[in-house]
Amino acid sequence: MLNDIKKIFIVTKARDAQAADLAVEIAGWLDAHGVTSETVEHHRGLGSLPCSVNGCDLVLVLGGDGTMLGVAREVAGTSPMLGLNLGRLGFLTEVPRESWQDFLTSLLAGRMQVRRRLALSYTVAHADGRQTAGTVINDIVANRGCLARLINLTVRVDGESLGTMRADGLVLSTPTGSTAYSISAGGPIVHPDIEAVTVTPICPFMNTFRPMVLPAASRIEVVVEDPDPEVFLTIDGQECVALGQGDVITVHKDEMGLLLVEPEAPTYLTRLRAKGVIEYTR
């Protein structure tokens, strides 16, 4: 449970007047209930948050899942997060806009839970000696650029080779991201309480590489075998890293993870049905 909330850090979707107006309304409501707040507009990946979230009891995100993902990578598991949905489906931003007062009332009364979900850390060791690193909340994808050609990727798990695949790409996903790109590529839905990483090829040639579910403690390496320069690594669908032949992508469990505030009800399966991910049948 999340108790004794004194300060909330509010992050609004960039250049969104609706989010900005709502932040003013929420800040006034919080002040009337004895909670201080600080509001900042998200920067759309143009740098770190201008204010530190340290010392805040909660980070409240006003926007869609895209804003939530961007903020979550920066918060990096240091503070609990709650998303108020101003977007579409809202897998991460679950609070409906019209229900924010009810949710915040429940929150201040200690009727919500904080769950730590799996996040991933990645490092790219480029063949030229450079390194790129970061955090993954949903998924990390190696794929081709503008040309519709297969790419060759060698996959190793804890030093053991799984072989080289020829495919349009490869998706490594957390349970949180299993309902995103991974499921579209044929990967499984993984309950967020399970610590596992899914490895899902995108349209593999001759279907020779099957989707896999691996323990979160696994160390996964992906080696780019193609000399073609148009291979890219995409992080949560928001950040892009150019890859070259010989580059090695290493993915492993992030120790901080993701702290999400969740209502006590409904259940995860109920939420999947509400989003249309699974259908109810009698």
ZICORNOR-V582882 format. One record per residue. N is the residue number from 0. PHI is phi in whole degrees, 0 to 359 (999 if undefined). Layout:
# ZICORNOR-V582882
n = [N	N]
phi = [PHI	PHI]
This chain:
# ZICORNOR-V582882
n = [0	1	2	3	4	5	6	7	8	9	10	11	12	13	14	15	16	17	18	19	20	21	22	23	24	25	26	27	28	29	30	31	32	33	34	35	36	37	38	39	40	41	42	43	44	45	46	47	48	49	50	51	52	53	54	55	56	57	58	59	60	61	62	63	64	65	66	67	68	69	70	71	72	73	74	75	76	77	78	79	80	81	82	83	84	85	86	87	88	89	90	91	92	93	94	95	96	97	98	99	100	101	102	103	104	105	106	107	108	109	110	111	112	113	114	115	116	117	118	119	120	121	122	123	124	125	126	127	128	129	130	131	132	133	134	135	136	137	138	139	140	141	142	143	144	145	146	147	148	149	150	151	152	153	154	155	156	157	158	159	160	161	162	163	164	165	166	167	168	169	170	171	172	173	174	175	176	177	178	179	180	181	182	183	184	185	186	187	188	189	190	191	192	193	194	195	196	197	198	199	200	201	202	203	204	205	206	207	208	209	210	211	212	213	214	215	216	217	218	219	220	221	222	223	224	225	226	227	228	229	230	231	232	233	234	235	236	237	238	239	240	241	242	243	244	245	246	247	248	249	250	251	252	253	254	255	256	257	258	259	260	261	262	263	264	265	266	267	268	269	270	271	272	273	274	275	276	277	278	279	280	281]
phi = [999	252	239	55	280	247	218	237	261	258	243	256	301	298	52	240	296	298	294	296	295	294	299	297	295	293	300	295	295	296	300	293	256	78	243	278	214	222	243	217	278	291	257	57	78	267	147	282	303	291	235	284	274	299	91	267	274	202	252	257	255	253	167	254	297	298	296	300	297	298	292	299	295	278	294	54	77	276	219	296	233	224	252	258	282	246	252	254	293	74	287	260	264	269	279	294	304	285	250	297	295	298	294	292	297	295	297	292	274	77	258	235	257	249	244	265	259	290	234	239	251	227	223	249	267	286	298	272	100	287	227	234	215	179	242	238	262	263	202	232	232	259	207	280	278	282	269	276	240	285	242	253	229	265	244	234	237	51	86	263	284	266	106	251	257	246	202	288	166	214	246	252	231	277	302	300	271	293	266	256	300	302	293	293	273	100	279	276	279	242	300	295	281	264	270	208	242	264	242	234	288	260	48	292	295	61	55	275	237	272	301	227	242	243	300	299	284	294	253	255	240	235	252	277	262	275	281	298	285	268	235	226	248	246	251	54	68	233	242	228	235	287	245	226	300	91	294	240	263	245	234	208	297	274	293	278	71	229	260	243	275	232	294	294	216	277	285	300	295	297	293	297	295	297	273	81	285	235	255	276	231	268]
